[in-house]
Amino acid sequence: MLAILAAIVFGFALLLDLLGTDFGAPDLFNWNTLVLIGLLLLSLYLAGVGSGPRGGGGGRWYRGRRPGRG
């Protein structure tokens, strides 16, 4: 989820750079700030924060032989 948010922030930063606008708030919506937010989200994703439930949540996990397999 954080990686998707980082991609959205990077895309928004790219649009700001290509259009050359700051939406009237040069200190809030500048290119450098959005890139830093995107890098923060990406680093949190790579660190394992917000990666979803681990184990036991989805799917079936069998130990040893699976039932019904001969």
PyMOL Python script that loads the backbone (N, CA, C, O; Angstrom):
from pymol import cmd

cmd.read_pdbstr("""\
ATOM      1  N   MET A   1       0.822  -1.191   0.000  1.00  0.00           N
ATOM      2  CA  MET A   1       0.000   0.000   0.000  1.00  0.00           C
ATOM      3  C   MET A   1       0.866   1.256   0.000  1.00  0.00           C
ATOM      4  O   MET A   1       0.576   2.218  -0.711  1.00  0.00           O
ATOM      5  N   LEU A   2       1.928   1.242   0.799  1.00  0.00           N
ATOM      6  CA  LEU A   2       2.805   2.405   0.840  1.00  0.00           C
ATOM      7  C   LEU A   2       3.531   2.605  -0.477  1.00  0.00           C
ATOM      8  O   LEU A   2       3.813   3.738  -0.867  1.00  0.00           O
ATOM      9  N   ALA A   3       3.837   1.513  -1.163  1.00  0.00           N
ATOM     10  CA  ALA A   3       4.504   1.639  -2.459  1.00  0.00           C
ATOM     11  C   ALA A   3       3.563   2.267  -3.484  1.00  0.00           C
ATOM     12  O   ALA A   3       4.003   3.041  -4.334  1.00  0.00           O
ATOM     13  N   ILE A   4       2.281   1.945  -3.412  1.00  0.00           N
ATOM     14  CA  ILE A   4       1.309   2.555  -4.317  1.00  0.00           C
ATOM     15  C   ILE A   4       1.169   4.043  -4.012  1.00  0.00           C
ATOM     16  O   ILE A   4       1.093   4.862  -4.928  1.00  0.00           O
ATOM     17  N   LEU A   5       1.136   4.391  -2.731  1.00  0.00           N
ATOM     18  CA  LEU A   5       1.078   5.801  -2.359  1.00  0.00           C
ATOM     19  C   LEU A   5       2.325   6.551  -2.825  1.00  0.00           C
ATOM     20  O   LEU A   5       2.235   7.689  -3.284  1.00  0.00           O
ATOM     21  N   ALA A   6       3.482   5.910  -2.706  1.00  0.00           N
ATOM     22  CA  ALA A   6       4.722   6.534  -3.173  1.00  0.00           C
ATOM     23  C   ALA A   6       4.672   6.759  -4.678  1.00  0.00           C
ATOM     24  O   ALA A   6       5.122   7.796  -5.165  1.00  0.00           O
ATOM     25  N   ALA A   7       4.129   5.799  -5.418  1.00  0.00           N
ATOM     26  CA  ALA A   7       4.014   5.956  -6.869  1.00  0.00           C
ATOM     27  C   ALA A   7       3.070   7.104  -7.219  1.00  0.00           C
ATOM     28  O   ALA A   7       3.327   7.847  -8.166  1.00  0.00           O
ATOM     29  N   ILE A   8       1.996   7.252  -6.473  1.00  0.00           N
ATOM     30  CA  ILE A   8       1.065   8.362  -6.706  1.00  0.00           C
ATOM     31  C   ILE A   8       1.738   9.694  -6.426  1.00  0.00           C
ATOM     32  O   ILE A   8       1.588  10.641  -7.198  1.00  0.00           O
ATOM     33  N   VAL A   9       2.480   9.774  -5.324  1.00  0.00           N
ATOM     34  CA  VAL A   9       3.180  11.015  -4.982  1.00  0.00           C
ATOM     35  C   VAL A   9       4.226  11.344  -6.035  1.00  0.00           C
ATOM     36  O   VAL A   9       4.360  12.502  -6.431  1.00  0.00           O
ATOM     37  N   PHE A  10       4.977  10.333  -6.499  1.00  0.00           N
ATOM     38  CA  PHE A  10       5.973  10.576  -7.541  1.00  0.00           C
ATOM     39  C   PHE A  10       5.307  11.023  -8.841  1.00  0.00           C
ATOM     40  O   PHE A  10       5.832  11.899  -9.527  1.00  0.00           O
ATOM     41  N   GLY A  11       4.177  10.445  -9.187  1.00  0.00           N
ATOM     42  CA  GLY A  11       3.455  10.867 -10.383  1.00  0.00           C
ATOM     43  C   GLY A  11       2.959  12.300 -10.268  1.00  0.00           C
ATOM     44  O   GLY A  11       3.025  13.068 -11.229  1.00  0.00           O
ATOM     45  N   PHE A  12       2.466  12.655  -9.095  1.00  0.00           N
ATOM     46  CA  PHE A  12       2.014  14.027  -8.859  1.00  0.00           C
ATOM     47  C   PHE A  12       3.184  15.003  -8.945  1.00  0.00           C
ATOM     48  O   PHE A  12       3.049  16.089  -9.509  1.00  0.00           O
ATOM     49  N   ALA A  13       4.333  14.617  -8.387  1.00  0.00           N
ATOM     50  CA  ALA A  13       5.523  15.465  -8.463  1.00  0.00           C
ATOM     51  C   ALA A  13       5.982  15.631  -9.909  1.00  0.00           C
ATOM     52  O   ALA A  13       6.424  16.710 -10.304  1.00  0.00           O
ATOM     53  N   LEU A  14       5.879  14.565 -10.695  1.00  0.00           N
ATOM     54  CA  LEU A  14       6.249  14.655 -12.102  1.00  0.00           C
ATOM     55  C   LEU A  14       5.322  15.606 -12.854  1.00  0.00           C
ATOM     56  O   LEU A  14       5.779  16.408 -13.668  1.00  0.00           O
ATOM     57  N   LEU A  15       4.020  15.516 -12.583  1.00  0.00           N
ATOM     58  CA  LEU A  15       3.083  16.441 -13.219  1.00  0.00           C
ATOM     59  C   LEU A  15       3.373  17.888 -12.832  1.00  0.00           C
ATOM     60  O   LEU A  15       3.318  18.779 -13.680  1.00  0.00           O
ATOM     61  N   LEU A  16       3.682  18.128 -11.555  1.00  0.00           N
ATOM     62  CA  LEU A  16       4.031  19.480 -11.132  1.00  0.00           C
ATOM     63  C   LEU A  16       5.264  19.987 -11.862  1.00  0.00           C
ATOM     64  O   LEU A  16       5.327  21.148 -12.267  1.00  0.00           O
ATOM     65  N   ASP A  17       6.232  19.115 -12.025  1.00  0.00           N
ATOM     66  CA  ASP A  17       7.458  19.509 -12.709  1.00  0.00           C
ATOM     67  C   ASP A  17       7.205  19.778 -14.189  1.00  0.00           C
ATOM     68  O   ASP A  17       7.729  20.742 -14.746  1.00  0.00           O
ATOM     69  N   LEU A  18       6.396  18.921 -14.829  1.00  0.00           N
ATOM     70  CA  LEU A  18       6.136  19.098 -16.254  1.00  0.00           C
ATOM     71  C   LEU A  18       5.263  20.325 -16.532  1.00  0.00           C
ATOM     72  O   LEU A  18       5.468  21.024 -17.524  1.00  0.00           O
ATOM     73  N   LEU A  19       4.302  20.580 -15.663  1.00  0.00           N
ATOM     74  CA  LEU A  19       3.413  21.724 -15.863  1.00  0.00           C
ATOM     75  C   LEU A  19       4.019  23.028 -15.355  1.00  0.00           C
ATOM     76  O   LEU A  19       3.580  24.108 -15.749  1.00  0.00           O
ATOM     77  N   GLY A  20       5.013  22.939 -14.494  1.00  0.00           N
ATOM     78  CA  GLY A  20       5.666  24.142 -13.967  1.00  0.00           C
ATOM     79  C   GLY A  20       4.766  24.971 -13.074  1.00  0.00           C
ATOM     80  O   GLY A  20       4.816  26.200 -13.119  1.00  0.00           O
ATOM     81  N   THR A  21       3.955  24.335 -12.277  1.00  0.00           N
ATOM     82  CA  THR A  21       3.040  25.061 -11.396  1.00  0.00           C
ATOM     83  C   THR A  21       3.281  24.653  -9.947  1.00  0.00           C
ATOM     84  O   THR A  21       3.874  23.609  -9.674  1.00  0.00           O
ATOM     85  N   ASP A  22       2.817  25.487  -9.024  1.00  0.00           N
ATOM     86  CA  ASP A  22       2.931  25.165  -7.599  1.00  0.00           C
ATOM     87  C   ASP A  22       1.587  25.315  -6.891  1.00  0.00           C
ATOM     88  O   ASP A  22       1.529  25.244  -5.663  1.00  0.00           O
ATOM     89  N   PHE A  23       0.496  25.525  -7.653  1.00  0.00           N
ATOM     90  CA  PHE A  23      -0.866  25.651  -7.118  1.00  0.00           C
ATOM     91  C   PHE A  23      -0.997  26.776  -6.098  1.00  0.00           C
ATOM     92  O   PHE A  23      -1.820  26.688  -5.187  1.00  0.00           O
ATOM     93  N   GLY A  24      -0.211  27.813  -6.236  1.00  0.00           N
ATOM     94  CA  GLY A  24      -0.312  28.967  -5.348  1.00  0.00           C
ATOM     95  C   GLY A  24       0.289  28.766  -3.973  1.00  0.00           C
ATOM     96  O   GLY A  24       0.177  29.653  -3.127  1.00  0.00           O
ATOM     97  N   ALA A  25       0.919  27.639  -3.720  1.00  0.00           N
ATOM     98  CA  ALA A  25       1.543  27.381  -2.418  1.00  0.00           C
ATOM     99  C   ALA A  25       2.962  26.860  -2.655  1.00  0.00           C
ATOM    100  O   ALA A  25       3.198  25.654  -2.575  1.00  0.00           O
ATOM    101  N   PRO A  26       3.901  27.754  -2.944  1.00  0.00           N
ATOM    102  CA  PRO A  26       5.242  27.307  -3.331  1.00  0.00           C
ATOM    103  C   PRO A  26       5.984  26.551  -2.233  1.00  0.00           C
ATOM    104  O   PRO A  26       6.843  25.722  -2.536  1.00  0.00           O
ATOM    105  N   ASP A  27       5.673  26.817  -0.966  1.00  0.00           N
ATOM    106  CA  ASP A  27       6.369  26.116   0.113  1.00  0.00           C
ATOM    107  C   ASP A  27       5.751  24.758   0.410  1.00  0.00           C
ATOM    108  O   ASP A  27       6.412  23.887   0.975  1.00  0.00           O
ATOM    109  N   LEU A  28       4.502  24.573   0.041  1.00  0.00           N
ATOM    110  CA  LEU A  28       3.824  23.317   0.361  1.00  0.00           C
ATOM    111  C   LEU A  28       3.915  22.306  -0.778  1.00  0.00           C
ATOM    112  O   LEU A  28       4.234  21.140  -0.543  1.00  0.00           O
ATOM    113  N   PHE A  29       3.642  22.735  -1.999  1.00  0.00           N
ATOM    114  CA  PHE A  29       3.606  21.822  -3.136  1.00  0.00           C
ATOM    115  C   PHE A  29       4.782  22.070  -4.076  1.00  0.00           C
ATOM    116  O   PHE A  29       4.573  22.332  -5.261  1.00  0.00           O
ATOM    117  N   ASN A  30       5.985  21.994  -3.584  1.00  0.00           N
ATOM    118  CA  ASN A  30       7.105  22.105  -4.517  1.00  0.00           C
ATOM    119  C   ASN A  30       7.628  20.706  -4.829  1.00  0.00           C
ATOM    120  O   ASN A  30       7.305  19.737  -4.142  1.00  0.00           O
ATOM    121  N   TRP A  31       8.433  20.624  -5.867  1.00  0.00           N
ATOM    122  CA  TRP A  31       8.901  19.347  -6.386  1.00  0.00           C
ATOM    123  C   TRP A  31       9.750  18.606  -5.356  1.00  0.00           C
ATOM    124  O   TRP A  31       9.606  17.394  -5.193  1.00  0.00           O
ATOM    125  N   ASN A  32      10.620  19.314  -4.670  1.00  0.00           N
ATOM    126  CA  ASN A  32      11.522  18.667  -3.700  1.00  0.00           C
ATOM    127  C   ASN A  32      10.762  18.053  -2.535  1.00  0.00           C
ATOM    128  O   ASN A  32      11.099  16.957  -2.087  1.00  0.00           O
ATOM    129  N   THR A  33       9.749  18.740  -2.040  1.00  0.00           N
ATOM    130  CA  THR A  33       8.976  18.218  -0.917  1.00  0.00           C
ATOM    131  C   THR A  33       8.236  16.946  -1.301  1.00  0.00           C
ATOM    132  O   THR A  33       8.217  15.984  -0.532  1.00  0.00           O
ATOM    133  N   LEU A  34       7.627  16.930  -2.481  1.00  0.00           N
ATOM    134  CA  LEU A  34       6.896  15.740  -2.906  1.00  0.00           C
ATOM    135  C   LEU A  34       7.826  14.564  -3.158  1.00  0.00           C
ATOM    136  O   LEU A  34       7.459  13.421  -2.884  1.00  0.00           O
ATOM    137  N   VAL A  35       9.014  14.819  -3.670  1.00  0.00           N
ATOM    138  CA  VAL A  35       9.977  13.737  -3.871  1.00  0.00           C
ATOM    139  C   VAL A  35      10.423  13.176  -2.524  1.00  0.00           C
ATOM    140  O   VAL A  35      10.579  11.963  -2.383  1.00  0.00           O
ATOM    141  N   LEU A  36      10.627  14.035  -1.543  1.00  0.00           N
ATOM    142  CA  LEU A  36      11.009  13.549  -0.210  1.00  0.00           C
ATOM    143  C   LEU A  36       9.886  12.744   0.434  1.00  0.00           C
ATOM    144  O   LEU A  36      10.156  11.742   1.096  1.00  0.00           O
ATOM    145  N   ILE A  37       8.634  13.158   0.254  1.00  0.00           N
ATOM    146  CA  ILE A  37       7.512  12.378   0.782  1.00  0.00           C
ATOM    147  C   ILE A  37       7.453  11.015   0.097  1.00  0.00           C
ATOM    148  O   ILE A  37       7.243   9.995   0.753  1.00  0.00           O
ATOM    149  N   GLY A  38       7.637  10.999  -1.212  1.00  0.00           N
ATOM    150  CA  GLY A  38       7.629   9.732  -1.943  1.00  0.00           C
ATOM    151  C   GLY A  38       8.749   8.813  -1.506  1.00  0.00           C
ATOM    152  O   GLY A  38       8.543   7.609  -1.351  1.00  0.00           O
ATOM    153  N   LEU A  39       9.933   9.369  -1.304  1.00  0.00           N
ATOM    154  CA  LEU A  39      11.054   8.543  -0.834  1.00  0.00           C
ATOM    155  C   LEU A  39      10.817   8.022   0.577  1.00  0.00           C
ATOM    156  O   LEU A  39      11.204   6.898   0.898  1.00  0.00           O
ATOM    157  N   LEU A  40      10.186   8.828   1.417  1.00  0.00           N
ATOM    158  CA  LEU A  40       9.850   8.374   2.769  1.00  0.00           C
ATOM    159  C   LEU A  40       8.875   7.206   2.716  1.00  0.00           C
ATOM    160  O   LEU A  40       9.072   6.210   3.411  1.00  0.00           O
ATOM    161  N   LEU A  41       7.820   7.313   1.897  1.00  0.00           N
ATOM    162  CA  LEU A  41       6.853   6.221   1.776  1.00  0.00           C
ATOM    163  C   LEU A  41       7.502   4.966   1.205  1.00  0.00           C
ATOM    164  O   LEU A  41       7.214   3.855   1.652  1.00  0.00           O
ATOM    165  N   LEU A  42       8.375   5.144   0.220  1.00  0.00           N
ATOM    166  CA  LEU A  42       9.048   3.999  -0.368  1.00  0.00           C
ATOM    167  C   LEU A  42       9.990   3.327   0.626  1.00  0.00           C
ATOM    168  O   LEU A  42      10.073   2.099   0.665  1.00  0.00           O
ATOM    169  N   SER A  43      10.698   4.116   1.426  1.00  0.00           N
ATOM    170  CA  SER A  43      11.597   3.517   2.408  1.00  0.00           C
ATOM    171  C   SER A  43      10.821   2.813   3.518  1.00  0.00           C
ATOM    172  O   SER A  43      11.261   1.778   4.018  1.00  0.00           O
ATOM    173  N   LEU A  44       9.678   3.359   3.906  1.00  0.00           N
ATOM    174  CA  LEU A  44       8.844   2.671   4.898  1.00  0.00           C
ATOM    175  C   LEU A  44       8.326   1.352   4.348  1.00  0.00           C
ATOM    176  O   LEU A  44       8.254   0.362   5.076  1.00  0.00           O
ATOM    177  N   TYR A  45       7.963   1.330   3.068  1.00  0.00           N
ATOM    178  CA  TYR A  45       7.511   0.087   2.449  1.00  0.00           C
ATOM    179  C   TYR A  45       8.633  -0.948   2.426  1.00  0.00           C
ATOM    180  O   TYR A  45       8.415  -2.116   2.747  1.00  0.00           O
ATOM    181  N   LEU A  46       9.824  -0.514   2.049  1.00  0.00           N
ATOM    182  CA  LEU A  46      10.954  -1.445   1.992  1.00  0.00           C
ATOM    183  C   LEU A  46      11.383  -1.923   3.375  1.00  0.00           C
ATOM    184  O   LEU A  46      11.967  -2.998   3.511  1.00  0.00           O
ATOM    185  N   ALA A  47      11.093  -1.124   4.400  1.00  0.00           N
ATOM    186  CA  ALA A  47      11.412  -1.525   5.768  1.00  0.00           C
ATOM    187  C   ALA A  47      10.385  -2.500   6.330  1.00  0.00           C
ATOM    188  O   ALA A  47      10.603  -3.073   7.398  1.00  0.00           O
ATOM    189  N   GLY A  48       9.267  -2.699   5.627  1.00  0.00           N
ATOM    190  CA  GLY A  48       8.268  -3.660   6.079  1.00  0.00           C
ATOM    191  C   GLY A  48       7.104  -3.049   6.815  1.00  0.00           C
ATOM    192  O   GLY A  48       6.257  -3.779   7.329  1.00  0.00           O
ATOM    193  N   VAL A  49       7.032  -1.727   6.885  1.00  0.00           N
ATOM    194  CA  VAL A  49       5.916  -1.075   7.560  1.00  0.00           C
ATOM    195  C   VAL A  49       4.734  -1.037   6.599  1.00  0.00           C
ATOM    196  O   VAL A  49       4.882  -0.611   5.454  1.00  0.00           O
ATOM    197  N   GLY A  50       3.570  -1.476   7.051  1.00  0.00           N
ATOM    198  CA  GLY A  50       2.376  -1.426   6.228  1.00  0.00           C
ATOM    199  C   GLY A  50       2.351  -2.442   5.111  1.00  0.00           C
ATOM    200  O   GLY A  50       1.715  -2.216   4.081  1.00  0.00           O
ATOM    201  N   SER A  51       3.035  -3.561   5.295  1.00  0.00           N
ATOM    202  CA  SER A  51       3.078  -4.556   4.229  1.00  0.00           C
ATOM    203  C   SER A  51       1.921  -5.549   4.318  1.00  0.00           C
ATOM    204  O   SER A  51       1.848  -6.487   3.523  1.00  0.00           O
ATOM    205  N   GLY A  52       1.030  -5.353   5.267  1.00  0.00           N
ATOM    206  CA  GLY A  52      -0.135  -6.228   5.376  1.00  0.00           C
ATOM    207  C   GLY A  52       0.093  -7.333   6.387  1.00  0.00           C
ATOM    208  O   GLY A  52       1.170  -7.439   6.975  1.00  0.00           O
ATOM    209  N   PRO A  53      -0.932  -8.160   6.588  1.00  0.00           N
ATOM    210  CA  PRO A  53      -0.819  -9.245   7.569  1.00  0.00           C
ATOM    211  C   PRO A  53       0.168 -10.314   7.102  1.00  0.00           C
ATOM    212  O   PRO A  53       0.291 -10.584   5.908  1.00  0.00           O
ATOM    213  N   ARG A  54       0.848 -10.900   8.039  1.00  0.00           N
ATOM    214  CA  ARG A  54       1.821 -11.941   7.722  1.00  0.00           C
ATOM    215  C   ARG A  54       1.338 -13.268   8.293  1.00  0.00           C
ATOM    216  O   ARG A  54       1.007 -13.372   9.474  1.00  0.00           O
ATOM    217  N   GLY A  55       1.304 -14.273   7.435  1.00  0.00           N
ATOM    218  CA  GLY A  55       0.931 -15.610   7.888  1.00  0.00           C
ATOM    219  C   GLY A  55      -0.495 -15.678   8.408  1.00  0.00           C
ATOM    220  O   GLY A  55      -1.041 -14.660   8.832  1.00  0.00           O
ATOM    221  N   GLY A  56      -1.085 -16.809   8.386  1.00  0.00           N
ATOM    222  CA  GLY A  56      -2.375 -17.035   9.002  1.00  0.00           C
ATOM    223  C   GLY A  56      -3.538 -16.224   8.467  1.00  0.00           C
ATOM    224  O   GLY A  56      -4.687 -16.586   8.721  1.00  0.00           O
ATOM    225  N   GLY A  57      -3.301 -15.160   7.751  1.00  0.00           N
ATOM    226  CA  GLY A  57      -4.382 -14.298   7.305  1.00  0.00           C
ATOM    227  C   GLY A  57      -5.087 -14.807   6.066  1.00  0.00           C
ATOM    228  O   GLY A  57      -6.316 -14.859   6.030  1.00  0.00           O
ATOM    229  N   GLY A  58      -4.334 -15.179   5.060  1.00  0.00           N
ATOM    230  CA  GLY A  58      -4.964 -15.594   3.823  1.00  0.00           C
ATOM    231  C   GLY A  58      -4.389 -16.905   3.325  1.00  0.00           C
ATOM    232  O   GLY A  58      -3.221 -17.214   3.563  1.00  0.00           O
ATOM    233  N   GLY A  59      -5.200 -17.659   2.646  1.00  0.00           N
ATOM    234  CA  GLY A  59      -4.730 -18.928   2.102  1.00  0.00           C
ATOM    235  C   GLY A  59      -4.609 -20.006   3.157  1.00  0.00           C
ATOM    236  O   GLY A  59      -4.772 -19.758   4.351  1.00  0.00           O
ATOM    237  N   ARG A  60      -4.321 -21.199   2.695  1.00  0.00           N
ATOM    238  CA  ARG A  60      -4.153 -22.316   3.631  1.00  0.00           C
ATOM    239  C   ARG A  60      -2.696 -22.709   3.680  1.00  0.00           C
ATOM    240  O   ARG A  60      -2.032 -22.823   2.650  1.00  0.00           O
ATOM    241  N   TRP A  61      -2.214 -22.913   4.872  1.00  0.00           N
ATOM    242  CA  TRP A  61      -0.823 -23.328   5.066  1.00  0.00           C
ATOM    243  C   TRP A  61      -0.835 -24.711   5.706  1.00  0.00           C
ATOM    244  O   TRP A  61      -1.405 -24.899   6.781  1.00  0.00           O
ATOM    245  N   TYR A  62      -0.213 -25.662   5.052  1.00  0.00           N
ATOM    246  CA  TYR A  62      -0.181 -27.026   5.547  1.00  0.00           C
ATOM    247  C   TYR A  62       1.228 -27.362   5.988  1.00  0.00           C
ATOM    248  O   TYR A  62       2.206 -26.946   5.368  1.00  0.00           O
ATOM    249  N   ARG A  63       1.318 -28.110   7.051  1.00  0.00           N
ATOM    250  CA  ARG A  63       2.599 -28.614   7.527  1.00  0.00           C
ATOM    251  C   ARG A  63       2.688 -30.069   7.124  1.00  0.00           C
ATOM    252  O   ARG A  63       1.773 -30.847   7.390  1.00  0.00           O
ATOM    253  N   GLY A  64       3.772 -30.439   6.492  1.00  0.00           N
ATOM    254  CA  GLY A  64       3.925 -31.832   6.084  1.00  0.00           C
ATOM    255  C   GLY A  64       3.131 -32.114   4.828  1.00  0.00           C
ATOM    256  O   GLY A  64       3.078 -31.287   3.918  1.00  0.00           O
ATOM    257  N   ARG A  65       2.514 -33.281   4.780  1.00  0.00           N
ATOM    258  CA  ARG A  65       1.744 -33.691   3.606  1.00  0.00           C
ATOM    259  C   ARG A  65       0.386 -33.018   3.587  1.00  0.00           C
ATOM    260  O   ARG A  65      -0.259 -32.869   4.625  1.00  0.00           O
ATOM    261  N   ARG A  66      -0.035 -32.620   2.424  1.00  0.00           N
ATOM    262  CA  ARG A  66      -1.356 -32.026   2.286  1.00  0.00           C
ATOM    263  C   ARG A  66      -2.422 -33.091   2.277  1.00  0.00           C
ATOM    264  O   ARG A  66      -2.213 -34.164   1.710  1.00  0.00           O
ATOM    265  N   PRO A  67      -3.560 -32.827   2.888  1.00  0.00           N
ATOM    266  CA  PRO A  67      -4.630 -33.822   2.903  1.00  0.00           C
ATOM    267  C   PRO A  67      -5.168 -34.071   1.493  1.00  0.00           C
ATOM    268  O   PRO A  67      -5.276 -33.156   0.677  1.00  0.00           O
ATOM    269  N   GLY A  68      -5.500 -35.327   1.236  1.00  0.00           N
ATOM    270  CA  GLY A  68      -6.062 -35.701  -0.040  1.00  0.00           C
ATOM    271  C   GLY A  68      -5.045 -35.873  -1.161  1.00  0.00           C
ATOM    272  O   GLY A  68      -5.412 -35.915  -2.335  1.00  0.00           O
ATOM    273  N   ARG A  69      -3.806 -35.970  -0.810  1.00  0.00           N
ATOM    274  CA  ARG A  69      -2.755 -36.129  -1.819  1.00  0.00           C
ATOM    275  C   ARG A  69      -2.142 -37.522  -1.708  1.00  0.00           C
ATOM    276  O   ARG A  69      -0.938 -37.649  -1.486  1.00  0.00           O
ATOM    277  N   GLY A  70      -2.933 -38.541  -1.854  1.00  0.00           N
ATOM    278  CA  GLY A  70      -2.426 -39.911  -1.902  1.00  0.00           C
ATOM    279  C   GLY A  70      -1.903 -40.365  -0.633  1.00  0.00           C
ATOM    280  O   GLY A  70      -1.443 -41.501  -0.526  1.00  0.00           O
TER     281      GLY A  70
END
""", "prot")
cmd.dss("prot")
cmd.show_as("cartoon", "prot")
cmd.util.cbc("prot")
cmd.orient("prot")
